């Protein structure tokens, strides 16, 4: 069992990375392997709408996307985290979401003529557990979280909730102080409990 956490912040060691690693650590305490991927440390370009993935059944842009895709495909759960940039996710995260989502859809599904409908056969993410985390100084977390939740739901993940939305308020004046949002950290604790618990339950049915 494994959970991947992908941090979309361009700032190493910042509040979003802290919140993501904290949640992964709580999941690891339950006996589940975890791994953190920082998008700032890899090369994931924007989608070029070339549609090669429809034919090749993978994204053909030569960067780190396929490496990340394979890690997520092999895992049981995925956390996507992003600070709020003008009430949305960061460009780093948006590039990943566009590329993984679009190329993933065509791995098991054919593209058909516009006047026809295809029978959905799932994606490499179908049935995996997904959870979002967003961070902001004051506001914008809700709409950024909506970006992440919509991506999870359209890509056939099972989304996990907490006692409140998993948002952290931190970073006044650029401070790295996510741990001071004790209420927010508590919601991450519960998110980790729910995510680990659901993974164990699903594993027991296999």
C-alpha positions in Angstrom: 0.0 0.0 0.0 1.3 3.4 -0.9 0.2 7.1 -1.0 1.9 9.6 -3.2 1.8 13.3 -2.2 2.4 15.8 -5.0 3.2 19.4 -3.9 2.5 22.1 -6.4 4.3 24.9 -4.6 7.3 26.5 -6.4 8.8 27.2 -3.0 10.9 24.5 -1.4 10.3 24.0 2.3 7.2 26.2 2.3 3.8 25.9 4.0 2.3 23.7 1.3 5.2 21.2 1.4 5.0 21.2 5.2 1.3 20.4 5.2 1.7 17.7 2.6 4.6 16.0 4.3 2.8 16.2 7.6 -0.2 14.4 6.2 2.0 11.8 4.6 3.7 11.2 7.9 0.4 10.7 9.7 -0.5 8.1 7.0 2.9 6.4 7.3 2.2 6.0 11.0 -0.7 3.7 10.0 1.7 1.4 8.2 1.3 2.7 4.6 4.3 3.6 2.5 4.4 7.3 1.4 6.4 9.4 -1.1 6.5 13.2 -1.6 7.0 14.6 -5.1 7.8 18.3 -5.4 6.9 19.6 -8.8 9.5 22.3 -8.4 12.1 19.6 -8.5 10.9 17.9 -11.7 10.1 19.0 -15.3 6.5 18.9 -16.3 5.6 21.1 -19.2 2.2 22.4 -20.2 -0.2 20.3 -22.4 0.3 21.2 -26.1 -3.1 19.7 -27.3 -1.2 17.5 -29.8 -3.6 14.6 -29.2 -0.7 12.1 -29.6 -1.8 10.5 -26.4 -5.0 9.3 -28.1 -2.9 7.2 -30.5 0.1 6.4 -28.4 -1.8 5.7 -25.2 0.6 7.9 -23.3 1.8 11.5 -23.3 4.6 11.9 -25.8 6.2 15.1 -24.4 9.7 14.2 -23.3 9.8 15.3 -19.7 9.1 13.8 -16.2 5.3 13.4 -16.6 5.4 9.7 -17.4 7.7 9.0 -14.4 5.2 10.7 -12.1 2.2 9.0 -13.9 3.6 5.6 -13.4 4.2 6.3 -9.7 0.6 7.4 -9.2 -0.7 4.5 -11.3 1.1 2.0 -9.0 -0.1 3.7 -5.8 -3.3 3.3 -3.8 -3.8 7.0 -3.0 -2.9 10.4 -4.2 -2.7 13.8 -2.4 -2.5 16.9 -4.6 -1.5 20.1 -2.7 -1.2 23.7 -3.9 -1.0 27.1 -2.5 -3.7 29.5 -3.8 -2.4 31.7 -6.6 -5.1 34.3 -7.4 -7.7 31.8 -6.0 -6.5 28.9 -8.2 -3.8 26.3 -8.2 -0.2 27.1 -9.3 0.9 26.8 -12.9 3.0 23.8 -11.8 0.0 21.9 -10.5 -2.2 22.9 -13.5 0.3 21.5 -16.0 0.4 18.2 -14.1 -3.4 18.0 -13.8 -3.9 18.8 -17.5 -1.3 16.3 -18.7 -2.1 13.4 -16.4 -5.9 13.8 -16.8 -6.0 14.1 -20.5 -3.4 11.4 -21.4 -4.8 9.1 -18.7 -8.3 9.2 -20.2 -7.2 7.7 -23.5 -5.1 4.8 -22.1 -8.1 2.5 -21.9 -10.6 4.5 -23.9 -10.8 5.1 -27.7 -11.7 8.5 -29.1 -14.8 8.2 -31.2 -16.6 10.5 -33.7 -18.5 13.4 -32.2 -21.9 11.9 -33.1 -21.1 8.7 -31.2 -20.7 7.9 -27.5 -18.1 5.5 -26.1 -18.5 3.1 -23.2 -16.2 4.4 -20.4 -13.7 1.7 -19.5 -12.1 3.6 -16.6 -8.7 5.2 -16.3 -5.5 4.1 -14.6 -6.8 6.1 -11.6 -10.2 4.5 -11.3 -10.9 3.4 -7.7 -7.8 5.1 -6.2 -8.2 7.4 -3.2 -7.7 11.1 -3.7 -7.5 14.1 -1.4 -6.7 17.8 -1.9 -4.8 20.2 0.3 -4.7 24.0 -0.2 -2.8 26.8 1.5 -3.3 30.5 1.5 -2.5 33.5 3.7 -6.1 34.6 3.9 -8.4 33.5 1.1 -8.5 31.6 -2.2 -8.2 28.2 -0.7 -11.8 27.2 -1.5 -11.6 27.9 -5.2 -8.2 26.3 -5.5 -9.6 23.3 -3.7 -12.5 23.2 -6.2 -9.9 22.9 -9.0 -8.4 19.8 -7.3 -11.7 18.2 -6.3 -13.0 18.6 -9.9 -9.9 17.0 -11.2 -10.2 14.0 -8.8 -13.8 13.4 -9.6 -13.5 13.6 -13.4 -10.6 11.2 -13.3 -12.6 8.5 -11.4 -10.9 8.8 -8.0 -12.7 8.2 -4.7 -12.3 11.4 -2.8 -11.8 11.6 0.9 -13.0 14.3 3.2 -12.2 15.5 6.8 -14.0 17.3 9.5 -13.6 20.5 7.5 -12.0 21.2 4.1 -8.2 20.4 4.4 -7.0 24.0 4.1 -4.2 25.8 5.9 -4.0 29.5 6.6 -0.3 30.5 6.8 2.4 32.6 5.3 1.8 36.2 6.4 4.8 38.2 5.1 6.1 35.0 3.5 6.4 33.2 6.8 6.8 29.5 6.9 4.4 28.9 9.8 1.8 26.3 8.7 2.1 24.5 12.0 0.6 27.5 13.8 -2.8 26.8 12.2 -3.7 24.2 14.8 -7.3 23.9 13.6 -6.1 23.3 10.0 -3.5 20.8 11.1 -6.2 18.9 13.0 -8.1 18.6 9.8 -5.1 17.1 8.2 -4.8 14.6 11.0 -8.4 13.5 10.3 -7.8 13.5 6.6 -4.9 11.1 7.1 -7.0 8.8 9.3 -9.8 8.7 6.7 -7.5 8.1 3.8 -5.5 5.3 5.5 -8.7 3.7 6.9 -10.4 3.6 3.4 -7.3 2.2 1.8 -7.2 -0.6 4.4 -10.9 -1.3 3.9 -10.5 -1.5 0.1 -7.5 -3.7 0.4 -9.5 -6.1 2.6 -12.0 -6.6 -0.1 -9.5 -7.7 -2.7 
